[in-house]
């Protein structure tokens, strides 16, 4: 039978009478306070009881009275719990219970200060970004809808996938692209695709502008979309369509939420086991470039990260200038569109 994870909280069970009788009298007063005066839930009181039981045991092992514990003792107890495999989140919850007890004790004049104040749990490791494998990413990018798929939607969604994965754009940057740059494009913080230069110009976080190379597959997909983009609205002279590159059925700029929904649906139709969201394709863009090139600085600039430590998270997934790195390393940049 599998044992529970080390940082899991114990099930809420009322302590037996022997445990209650053996408890420190100050702990009993505090538990009565939180139960009667603060009116905390029974489960919360039980968890406090268990956490303060741990503290009492630690104090006994250290040869210290409970109310005589100092910050150095608390830090030692934290280190002991962490060494035994308890995670940062579980330790943080325990510290919260201890902090409340000593805050109450200080108000009662039982201790001169709160020894838990300022003590923090060990930081939990940052979760790895969720990225697709190269095969899955390419499978999604090359997916074509069935014969019954609306060709207008198919062209639009294919272009969105290619730009998200091929350029590492954020969903807001994708939604903010204009079909043709106008006098208000830069002023309003929007971007555009320069088809001749094969570059995407976007405004990222903090209104920071960056240019990203656009691979041949993405260029072909964008051109195919532009050829049909205004068809439902009356063509090039239509006054019903927004200036946005990606439009919805009513001619308005596609929202980030709609892009999330369309991408999730497309990934399911493509047979991927995991529903894909836009940022997953950005993660895939970064990790696949790093796997092939190892050029962290180039990937930092392509992603628009202000601090390289933000980009370094991708080195945990696996590890030559911007366009050069892109053209040589990115799976979609190396694949020529089918004739």
Residue pairs with C-beta under 8 A, 6 or more apart in sequence:
5 87
6 84
6 85
6 86
6 87
6 90
7 85
7 86
7 87
7 88
7 89
7 90
7 91
8 90
9 47
9 90
9 93
10 47
10 50
12 42
12 43
12 46
12 47
13 46
14 42
14 46
15 46
15 49
15 50
15 53
19 53
20 28
23 49
23 52
23 53
23 56
24 52
24 56
24 66
26 66
26 67
26 105
26 110
27 49
27 52
27 56
27 66
27 101
30 48
30 52
30 101
30 104
30 105
31 45
31 48
31 49
31 52
33 104
34 40
34 44
34 45
34 48
34 100
35 42
35 45
40 48
47 93
47 97
48 97
48 100
48 101
51 93
51 94
51 97
51 98
52 97
52 98
52 101
54 94
55 66
55 69
55 77
55 98
55 101
56 66
58 73
58 77
58 80
59 65
59 66
59 68
59 69
59 73
62 69
62 73
62 76
64 73
67 105
67 110
67 111
69 115
70 115
71 115
71 116
71 117
71 118
71 119
73 115
74 95
74 98
74 115
74 116
74 119
75 119
78 91
78 95
78 119
78 121
78 122
81 90
81 91
81 94
82 88
82 91
82 122
87 124
88 121
88 122
88 123
88 124
89 121
89 124
91 121
91 122
92 120
92 121
95 116
95 119
95 120
95 121
98 116
99 114
99 116
99 117
99 119
102 111
102 114
102 115
102 116
102 117
103 114
103 117
105 111
105 114
106 112
106 113
106 114
126 313
128 313
128 316
128 317
129 283
129 286
129 287
129 313
129 314
129 317
130 274
130 280
130 283
131 280
131 283
131 284
131 286
131 287
131 288
131 317
132 140
132 272
132 274
132 276
132 280
132 281
132 284
134 288
134 291
134 331
136 272
137 165
137 281
137 284
137 288
137 331
138 331
138 332
138 335
139 270
139 271
139 272
140 161
140 165
140 266
140 267
140 270
140 272
140 276
140 281
141 161
141 162
141 165
141 166
141 217
141 332
143 158
143 161
143 266
143 269
143 270
144 154
144 158
145 153
145 154
145 269
151 228
152 228
152 231
152 232
155 221
155 224
155 225
155 227
155 228
156 225
156 229
156 246
156 247
157 262
157 263
157 266
158 221
158 224
158 225
159 218
159 221
159 222
159 224
159 225
159 246
160 174
160 246
160 259
160 262
160 263
161 221
161 263
161 266
161 281
162 215
162 217
162 218
162 221
162 222
162 332
163 169
163 174
163 177
163 193
163 200
163 214
163 218
163 221
163 222
164 171
164 174
164 263
164 278
164 281
164 282
164 285
165 281
165 284
165 285
165 332
166 214
166 215
166 217
166 218
166 285
166 330
166 332
166 333
167 200
167 212
167 213
167 214
167 218
167 285
167 302
168 212
168 281
168 282
168 285
168 286
168 302
168 303
169 200
169 202
169 212
169 282
170 204
170 205
170 278
170 279
170 282
171 256
171 259
171 260
171 278
171 279
172 256
173 191
173 202
173 203
173 204
174 246
174 259
174 278
175 244
175 246
175 253
175 254
175 255
175 256
175 259
176 189
176 190
176 191
176 202
176 203
177 190
177 191
177 192
177 193
177 200
177 202
177 244
177 245
177 246
178 185
178 190
178 191
178 192
178 243
178 244
178 245
179 192
179 226
179 229
179 243
179 244
179 245
180 192
180 243
181 192
181 201
182 243
184 190
185 191
185 192
185 243
186 203
186 209
189 203
189 207
190 203
191 200
191 201
191 202
191 203
192 200
192 201
192 245
193 199
193 200
193 201
193 214
193 222
193 245
194 200
194 201
195 219
195 222
195 223
198 213
198 214
198 215
198 216
198 219
199 211
199 212
199 213
199 214
200 211
200 212
200 213
200 214
201 209
201 210
201 211
202 209
202 210
202 211
202 212
202 304
203 209
204 210
204 304
205 304
205 306
206 306
208 304
208 306
210 301
210 302
210 304
212 302
212 326
213 302
213 322
213 323
213 326
213 327
213 333
214 222
215 326
215 327
215 330
215 332
215 333
215 335
216 333
216 335
216 336
216 337
217 332
217 333
217 335
217 336
217 337
218 332
220 337
221 337
222 245
225 245
229 241
229 245
229 247
230 236
230 238
230 241
232 249
232 251
233 240
233 241
233 247
233 251
234 240
238 251
240 251
241 247
241 251
242 251
242 252
242 253
244 252
244 253
244 254
246 253
246 254
246 259
247 253
247 254
248 254
248 255
248 258
256 278
259 278
260 277
260 278
263 276
263 277
263 278
263 281
264 275
264 276
264 277
266 276
267 274
267 275
267 276
268 275
274 280
282 303
283 314
285 302
285 303
285 330
286 299
286 302
286 303
286 311
286 314
287 314
287 317
287 318
288 329
288 330
288 331
289 295
289 298
289 299
289 302
289 325
289 326
289 329
289 330
290 296
290 299
290 314
290 315
290 317
290 318
290 319
291 317
291 318
291 319
292 328
292 329
292 330
292 331
293 299
293 320
293 325
293 328
293 329
294 319
294 320
295 320
295 325
295 329
296 308
296 311
296 312
296 314
296 315
296 319
297 308
298 320
298 321
298 322
298 325
298 326
299 311
299 314
299 325
300 308
300 310
300 311
301 322
302 322
302 325
302 326
303 310
303 311
305 311
320 328
326 333
327 333
327 334
328 334
